[in-house]
């Protein structure tokens, strides 16, 4: 039988060893809460957005986006969403070289601020085709890829007129930002407005949810005027944002254009949570900014 004193010495030795191990060994649970560590999903992502007065003047658009980057940097946002066509203008008629130069300027400005981008712009790719895109960049300015608008708008005439004739399409895909799987949709991709949709509604938000996306970045530039039907469109667009977020159990970050600034936008801008509730919204009229911390727990 071991004397009682020996038991005490043995337990003392074990206690010292345990303390030493705890003091000098890596914290094996630290990666579970560290932002963007290893392959772990980042638990929180600060998203920012701007409702800019998108114009066909690229220089004006660059200035507006830089102001939004400044806003995002001040709020320590991880990523900034801009409206559809926010750099090039919402048009297929733009100078490709000018947009490419402006893009380089914006990416450099954002990376120096440590802000990622979900940048809405029309853009000519190396294949010579024009795409209506959301271009994704990480906080160091590395290009992650782009989503191109799929449900392009057009009228119901024969032949059809509208952007369906102007922009090329690529397959739906996801991206990884700070360890989080995200997706992009552009304007009508989300709601398939029957007044301007000649293509089948394939429920792109649901597809992204099934592909593992946790957040959808939605860039819009909807038509608007001061008629009753603009109110109807607003209600339809808002309902779709909320219902599709809830159906997919997915966060939606959405930003519309504010042009013209004297009218309400075509849809709310802000963040919808996976229950279909607004986590934050901006004012319906004028240039607006918003920021929100998404808790992915």
N, C-alpha and C positions, 0 to 999 in steps of 0.2 A: 504494500500500500504506500502511495506517495504522501509524504507529510504535507500538512496544510500549508506550511510556509512555501513549499515548492509549488503548490497550486497557485499561490499568490504571485510568485515570481514569474510563473508561466503566463498567467493572465496579464501581468504587467508588460511582459515582452511582446505579447500579441497586440496589446493596446498601442504600444509605441510603434510597432510595425504598421498598424492600420492608419495611425495618424500620419506617419511618414509617407505612406502610399497616397493618401488623400491629398497631402500638401504638394507632392511633387509629380503626381501623375496627371495626364491630361484629363479634363472634365469630359467624360464620355457623353454626357447629356447636353453639352454646350451647343453642339451642332443642331439640335432640335429647335433652338430658339434664335440662333444667329441668322441675320438677314442674308439670304442668298448663299448660304454655306453649302459647299459640296453639291450633292444631288438633292438635298432637301428642298422642299417647296418653301419659298419665302412666305412667312406667315402674314406679313403686312406689306401693302404696296400703296404708296401715296400717289394718287392720280390727279392730274390737273387738266383743265380744258379751257378753251377760249371760243367765244362766239364772235368771230371777227367779221368785219364788213368786207367780205371777199370781193375783190375787184379784178379787172383785167389788166391792171397796172402792177406788174411784178415787183417793182421797187417799193410801191406802197404796201404790198402784201408782205414783203421781207421785213419792213419796219414793224408791221403789226405782229408778225410771228416772233420777232426778237423781243418785243415788249411782253409777249406771253411767256417766253422763255425766262425773262427776268422775274416775272410773277412766279413761275414754277420754281425757280432757284430759291427765291426768298422764302417760299413755303416748304422748301426741302422736298419737293415732289420728285418721284422717281421717273415719271414719264408724263409727257404733255400730248394731248389730243387736239388737233386742229380740224376745222370743217372740211368738207369736200371741196377740192380745188383751191385750197387756201393759199397755195404758192403760185401756181400757174394762172389762177382764175378758173372759174367753172366754164371751160370752153375748150374745144379741140383746136381752136385757131390761136396758137401762141408760138413764140419763137423758141424752138427746142434748145438751142445753145444758151439762150438767156436763162431759161429755167434751170438748166444743168448747172450753170455758174451760180445762180441764186441758191440752188440746193446745197452746193458745196459750202457756201457761206453760212447757211442756216445750220448745217450739220456741225461745222466747226464751232459755231457760236454755242450750240446746245452742248456739245461735248466739253467745251471749256467750262460750262456751267454745271456739268455733271448731271444733265437732264436727258433722259431718253425721249424718243419721238415716235408718235403715231401721226405721221404727217400726211394730210390730204393734199394731193396734187395730181394734175394730169401730166403725163410724162411719156416721152418717146424712148423705148428701150432699144437695145442693140439690134433687135430684129427689125427695126424700122417701124414698128407698130406703135400706135398711141394707146395708152391705158389710162383709165381713171382709177387712181390708186390710193391706198394708204401705205406709205413706206415706213417700215419699222426700223429703228436704230436703238442700240443699247446706249448706256450712259457714257461710254467711251467713244461713241460715234461709229461703231461697227454696224454695217448694214445687215439686218436680219432677214430681209426679203420683203415682198410686197403682196398685198391683197388687191386684186383688180375687181372692179364692180362687175357683178354677174347679171343681176336683173336690171339691165340697162333700160331706160325709159324709151318709149316710142308711142306714136299715136296708133289708132286702129284702122288707118287707111290702107289702101293698096296702090302703090307700094308704101310701106311704113316709113315715117319720118321721125327723126329724133336721134338721141345719142346711141341708139342701137346700131346706127350706121357708122358711128365715128370711133368707137372704142373696141379694142380687142379684149379677149377674156383669157384668164388662166384658171386652172382648177382651184377649188377651195382648199385651204391649208391652214395649219396652225403654226405658231412661232413660240419660242421660249425666251422669256424676258425675266431676268433675275430669278431664274429657277421656276417661273410660273408659266404654264401653257396658256397662251392668249390667242385670240383670233380677231380679224377685222371684217367689218361689213360697211358698205357705203350706201347711205340713203335708202333707195327703194329695195336694196337687198334685204332690208329688215322687214318691211311691211307689204311689199308687193301691191302697191296702190292700184286698184283695178282700173282707175281712170287713165293710167299711163303704162300699164304692164301688158305686154304682148307675149311674155314668156311664162311658163308654168311656175307657180310658187312652190319651190322645193324645200321650203322651211330651212333656210340656211343657218339660222340661229340654233335650231335643233340639231342640225348636222354638226356644227361646231361643238355643241355640248357633248354629243356622242363621241367626238374626236378627242375629248379630254380637256377642252378649253375651260378655264375658270372665269375669264373676263373677255367680253367682246368690246372692242373699241369701234364705235359707230360714228362715222363722219358723214354729215348731211349738208345738202344745199337744196332745200325744198322751195318750190314756187310759192308765192304768197301775194295777196293784195288785200284790200280792205272790204272784201265781199263776205257774205254769209258762208260761202263754200270754203273760204280759208279757215273759218272756225270749224267746219265739218272735218276738213283735212287734219287740223290740229288734234281734234278729238280722236280721229282714227289713228293717227301716228302715235299719240301718247298711249292709247289702249294697246296697240301692238307692242310698243316697247315694254309695257308692264306685263302683258300676257305672255310674251315670248321669254322674258326673263324668268317668270315663274314656271313656265312649262319646261324650260331647260335647266332650272335650278342654277342660273348663271348670272354673274354681274354684267351689267351693260353700262359703259361709259359713252355718252353721246354728246356731240357738239354740232349745232346747226350754224349756218351763216346768219349774220345780223343785217345783211344788205337787202333792202334799204333800212336804215336805222330808225325810220319813223314808223315802221310797221312791226307787228309781232312776227317772230320767226315761224317757220312752218311746223315746228315741233318743240317741245321742251328740251333744254340742255341740262346735263347733270349726270347723276349716277343712280341707277336702279339696282336694288339688291335682289338676291335670288328668290325672295318672296314676292317680287313684283311691286315693291314699295319704293318710293323715291327716298333715297338716302340724302341727297342734296339736289337742289335745282337752282338755276340762275333766273334772272328776270327775263320775261318774254321778249322785251324790246331793247334794242341798242347793243353796243359792244359790252360783253360781260365776261368775267373770269370765274372759275370755280375750282375748288380743290377738296379732296376727300381721301381719308385713309381707309382703304379696303382691308378688312380683317378676314383673311382666308381661313381662319378657324371656324 
